[in-house]
Structure formats: C-alpha cells, structure tokens
Amino acid sequence: MVAGEASGDLLASLLLQGLHARWPGLNAAGIGGPRMQAQGFEAWWPSHKLSVFGYVDALRHYRELLGIRTQLRDRLLVQRPDVFIGVDAPDFNFGLEQPLKAQGIRTVHFVCPSIWAWRGGRVKRLAAAADHVLCLFPFEPALLAEHGVAATFVGHPMADEIPLEVPQAAARATLGLGQDDTVVALLPGSRRSELRYIGPSLLQAAVRMAAQRSRLRFVLPMAPGLEAEVQALVAQHAPALDLQCLPGRSHEVLAACDLTLIASGTATLEAALFKRPMVITYRMHWLNWQYMRHMAYLPWVGLPNILLRDFAVPELLQHDATPEALAREGLAWLDDAARRERLQARFTELHHTLRQDTARKASDAIAQVLGA
C-alpha cells in the first residue's frame, strides 16, 4: 500500500481494519503514516514524504520522490504482493501502479481522482494503472464505466467512523475547552506548502476575529511532522492569540468547535460529516493557480459544495483569501443560528448517503479482484 499525507493515512488505516477482518493473517507494507502503523502496517517510508502539492512543490522534491518510487517499484516486482493498493496520491501512485499492473500484479486505486472536477485526462492514466477503483462518491462508478474502468462505490470510511450525532460536549471535555466557549478551529492543511501559503492568512483572520468578538477560543490541530513550522508561524503572525495547538486530533477538534476556517481538501468533507459550518479557503504558488483555475470544470472547489452542488459554505480562494474576508465570513456564521441549522440538516442527509460500511464493501471488491 502507498498512502500520502495525513488524509491518505487515515483512509488507509480504516481500509486496513476491513482487510484484517477479512484476512486475519494479512501482511501490509509500503508507504504509510502513524494511523496505518497502528493497524500493523510496516512503513518502509513515512507518508509525509509524499506531502507535496502542485508542480512547483513537486519540482522541489522531484529527485527524492522519483528515487523512492523507483526503489519501491523494484522491491515490489521482486516480492510480488497479491495486490497493490494505491490510496489517493495519484501523481505518485499511477506511475507506480502502471508498471506493476503490466507485470501481472493486481492493482487497486482507492479514491477516484476528481476527473469530474478537473484534469479529465487523468482517466486514461487511471485506466492504464488500476485493475479496479474504489470510489467514495455514488456518481463516480458510472462515470468511470464510460471510460472502461471497473469501479465500485464503497462510500466514505469517514462517514462510518464519524457518529451521526456529534459528541461535542465529550470532545470539549477531552480538549479542556469550556462547554460555553465559542470555539473556532483553524485547519490550514497537512502539506508543508499548504501551511506556508494558507497558515498566515488563517492566523491573521483569527486575530481579527478575536479583536471583534470577545471570548473566542481557537484550536489548531497540527499534522504529523509539521509541529515546528506551525509554532514558527504562530509566533510570527498570532503570538498573543488564545490558540491551542494540538498534535493531530483533528476529529476531536472538529467535534468540539462551533466553526472552522479550513483549507480545501479531504478535511472539508470531515468537517461536513461533523455538521460544522465552515469557510473554505485555499492559496498556492501563483503558477499553480494560473494552471488550475483554467482546468476547473465545476464552479465549486470544496467537497461539501461539490457534493451538494451548491455554495452551501463560502469559498475564498487565492487573492480573495484575505484575513479580512476570512474573518468576516467566519463571524457571519456565528451570528446566524438559523443558517447554521439549515446547513446541519443538509450535512446530516449527506452523511447518510456516504455511510456504506466502507471497510466491508472495499474488502469485498478487493476479494473479487483477487478471485478470493
């Protein structure tokens, strides 16, 4: 298995639970993070090695990433596992899956690339790389079938793990937050580039919110390996802010908070499953932005908005992602209880749609690929 970043580590760890339940003697190894290792996974490289985004960031780490992929490919071609599962990270995994598939090793890709949102040309690479695709969203298998790619809708494992009724009081007690506090979660992303481009604006927005509203408390869950970078940014941009920085624990933070200012990505779907109002934001290197904004197929970027097909929550991207705008949109959520209740109802319906016992469905699909 190969999973990149904190989100891939989380998805893969939940899949591993289902695989171990079906095959108790399972041996799993490759690239993974701490959650996968807690499931008995042998990490030959840590998942944060793949935590890059966009062409500029990838070019900085190109030689290292290429070396890791080459070493892993050669090792797998010798060991010949029963199946290779690439968890997201398509730019890395497609280049690994294709030669493995060509040499007769069965390949499964977990998470359909967002060909429905942008970069439709990826579907050709996906067809060459994967024997089967495990899809998180119900509309994806039919789309892939049009291109001759076998796929199964397995739901989203987060929808199984996150309770329908959010345990906010328990989460606050665990984190040492008061039940009457107004808590804002800052989630700048799990990549170094995201922290560099998004972290300052989130912290500066929090400072502005605190200046306009007394008794706000802020919590920031830090992705593994980024603790030092987070602390440096806080010291630079928000040294006097009432901010609690926590290693990991993003789910407890989302359960505890009243609102989140959050980087676009998998975490926005997790926030939706926790029924939390949010302001979605993203900033990147200007060259990446110029390329990506011309490739977009949909008017929305955030997963909750894409799935609901509506601007259910605000999106502030690139030049619009100013601290002033983020603070304004965040405070608007806190001032409108009726709007928050309407959003919670929509997110609850979405939660039911995605709750499919993903670990079992995914294991069944992999068993069919293996003929087991």
N, C-alpha and C positions, 0 to 999 in steps of 0.2 A: 504494500500500500504506500501511496505517497499523498500526503496532505500538507498543504501550505497554509501558513498563517493561523491565527487563533480560531477563526471561524471554521476552517477545514479540520483542525484538530478536534474541535467539538463535534462536528458532523461525523467524522470518522470514529470517534470514541463511541458514539451512540450506535453506529452501524456494527462496530465490533461486539457490542453487547448481544445483538441478534445473531451474529455469526457464531459466537461462543455458545449460545444457547442451542443452536442447530448442530454445531460440530464441536463438542467439548474439548477435543484434542487439537483444536486449531492452533497453528503457529503463524503469527503475523509479524512482518518486519518491513523496514524500508525507511521512509522519512515521516516523522510524526512528532507530536508535541506531548506535553505532560498529561493531558487527558487520555490520550491513546496509550501512553506508557502505564497509566493506572489500570488499563484493561489488559496488561500483559504484553503490550506491543514492544518489539525490540527496535528502537530508533537508531539506525545507522548514522543518520544526520538529523538535527533538530528541525522542526517545521519552520521556525522563524528564518532559516536560511533562504526560504522562498518568498519572504515578505517584501516583495518589490511591486511597484505599480507603474505602468506606463513605460513608454520607450526610453525616456530619459533615465529613469531609475534603473531599468533593466540593463541599459548600456553600461552603467557604472559597475554592475555586478556580472556582466556577461561572461567573462572568462571563468569566474568561480562557479556560476550556475551551470555552464556548459561542462566543466570538469566533473561536477557532482553527477550530472545526468549521464555522462559517458561512463563513469565508474559504476553507477547503479545499473545501467543497461547491461554492461558486460557481466556484472555479478549475477543478474537475474537470468541472462542467457545461459550461464553455466549451471545455476541452481534449478532453473526451470520450475517455478512455482505452479501450482494448479490453476491459479488465477491471479492476475494483477488488477488492483482496483485503484484507479486514479481519482482522488477526491478533489474536485474543483481544480484550481491552478492549471487551466487549460494550456497556457503557453508553455509551461514546463511539461505537463503530462502528455499532451498529444505527441510531442517529439520523443517521448519515451514509449508510449503505447504502440505507436505505429511499427517500429522495428520488432517489438515483442510479438505483436499480432502476426507480422509477416513470418516470424519463426515458429508459429503454431502455438504460442502461449495465449490463452484466453484472456481477453481484456474487457474490463467493465469500467465505465466512467460514471461516477456518482456526482450528479448535478449537471443538468443540461446547460451548456453555455447560453448566454442570453442572446441567442440569434434572433429572437423575436423583438429585441430592443435595438440591437446594433450589430455590425460586423457579421452580416449574414453569410459571408464567405467561409466562416468557420465551420459551417455544417459539412463542407467537403472534407476538411481535415478530420472532423469528428467521425465521419463515415469510414475513413481510412484507418482511424486509430482504435475504435471501440467495437467490440462484438455486441455490446449491449449498453444502453444508457439507463440509469436510474433517475427518474425525473421527480422533482419536488412539487411541481405545479400541474394541475389536471389538464391544461390545454397543450402541454408540450409533446406527449407521445404522438398525437395526430399530426402535429407539425413536422416532427422528425420522420414519421412514416412517409410523408410526401417526398422525402429525400432518400428513402430506402434504408433508414436507420432504425433498428429494433430498439424499442424502449418500453419502460413500464413506469406508470405513475405510482410512486410509493408514499406520497405525502411528505410532509416535512417532519423530521425527527424532533425538532424543537416544539412542534405542536403537541407531540406526545409527552415530552418531558415537562413543559410548562403547564401548570394547572390552569383549568378554565377559570377558577376563582383565584384571584391573585392574593397571596398571603402577605399583604403589605405590612400589617402590624408585626408579624413574626420577623420579617426581613429588617424592619427598622430596629427591633429589639436586638437582633444579631449584630447590626452595624453600629449600635449605640446612638441611634437617632431618636429624637423625641416623637411621640405619636402626633403631637400638634405642630411639629415643624413643617414648613414648606420646603421641600427638597427638590433640587434641580440636579439631574445627572448630566455630566459632560462626558461624551464618548467621541473622542477625536479619531478613532480608528486604531487598527492593530499593526499598521505598517509604519516604518520609520518615516517614509516620505509623507504619509498622511499626518503624522504627528508634527512634522516640520511645517507643512503648509496649512493645516487646519487648527492645530493646537493653539497658536497665538490668538486667532480670532475668537475661538470659544472662550478662552480665559478672559480676554478683554471684554467680551459680551457679558460674562458673569460679573465682572467688576462693575459694569454699567447697571446691570440688573440689581445688584446689591445696593448701589447708590440710590436707586429709585424706590426700592422696596425693602423695608427693614425685616429682619429675622428670616432671611433666606439662607438656607444651608446648601452647599454644593458638594457633590461627591464625584470623584473621577476614578474609575477602575482602570488600572494600568495593565497593558498587555505584557506577557512574559518577555523579558529581555529589554524592555523599554523604560524601566523604572528610573534610571539615571537621567534619560532625556526628558521625561515628564517633570522630574524635580527641577531640572535646569530651566525649563520653560515657565514653571510656576514661579520660581524665584525672579525671573525676568519680567513676566507680564502680570502676575497677580500675587505679589508677596504678602499682602495684607488680607487676602480673601479668606473667608471662613470656608475652607476647602479641605475635604478629607480625601486623600489619595490612597487607594487600596490596590494591592497586587491581585489582579484578577477579580473574581467575584462580581462580574458584570450582571449576572442574573439576579443576585441579591440586590444590587444597586437599582436595576430596573424595576424590581418588585417594590422597592422601598420608595421610589421617587414619585413626585407629582407631575414631573415634566422632564423631558430630556432634549438637550441640544446634541445632535448626533450626526456623525459622518455617514453619508450614503454607503450602503453595503448590507451585508447579512444582518448586522446588528439592528438595522431599522425594522426588519421583519420580527426579530426577537422582541423589540420594543412594542410592536403591534400586538404580538401574542400576549404581552403583559398588559395590553389595553392602555398604553400610555400615550398621552398627547406628546407630540414631538415637533421639532423644527429640524428638517433635514438640510444638511449643508455639504458642500464639497469644494475644495480648491486643489489645484495641481499645477505642475510646471506649465507655463503658457504654451509651449509647443504641444504637449499632450492635449491641452484644452482645445487648441485650434483643430487638431486632428479629430478628436472625439465628438465635438459638437457638430461636425459636418457628417458624422456617421450615424447619428441617432435616428431611429425610426419612430420613436414614441415621444409624446410631449412630456412624459414623466421620467424621472431618474430613480426615485426612491421605490423600493419594492412594495411598500404598502400602497402607494398611489398606483403603481402598475397593476397590482392585483385587484384593486378596487376600481381601476380605470377612471380615476378622478383625482383632483388635487385635494384629497382629504386632509392632508397636512402640508404646511408650507415647505417649499424647496428654495433655498438660497445658494446659488452656485457661483463659483469663481468671483467675478467682480461684484456681484450682488451680495456676496457673503461677508458683509462688513460687520464689525462688532455692534454698531448701532442697529442695523436691521435685525440681527440675531436677537439682540436684547428686546427690541420692540415686539417681534413675533412671539418670543417666549412669554413676555408679560401679558400679551393678548390672550394666550391660552389660560393663564392663571386668573384672568379677570372675567372669564366666560364659562360658568359652570354648565349651562345648557349645551354649549358647543362640545364640551368635554364628554357629556353624557351621550350625545349623538355619536360621537366618534367611538366611544366604548362599545356601543351596540353594534356598529359596523365591524369592529375588530373581533368581537365575540363570534359573529357569523363567519368571518374568515377563519378563525381558529377551528371551528367545527369542520370546515371544508378541508383543511390541511391535516387534521388529526386522523391518520390512517393506519396506526401501528406500523410505522415505517421500518423498524428493525426486522419484523417478521416478513413484511412484504418484500423488502430488499433481499433478505436471505433466501426467500422462495425464488425470486428472479435469478439470483446468482446460482442457486441449485439447478435451475433449468439450463442455464448457460453451461454448467459443468456436466449436465446429464446425470446428476446425482439425486 
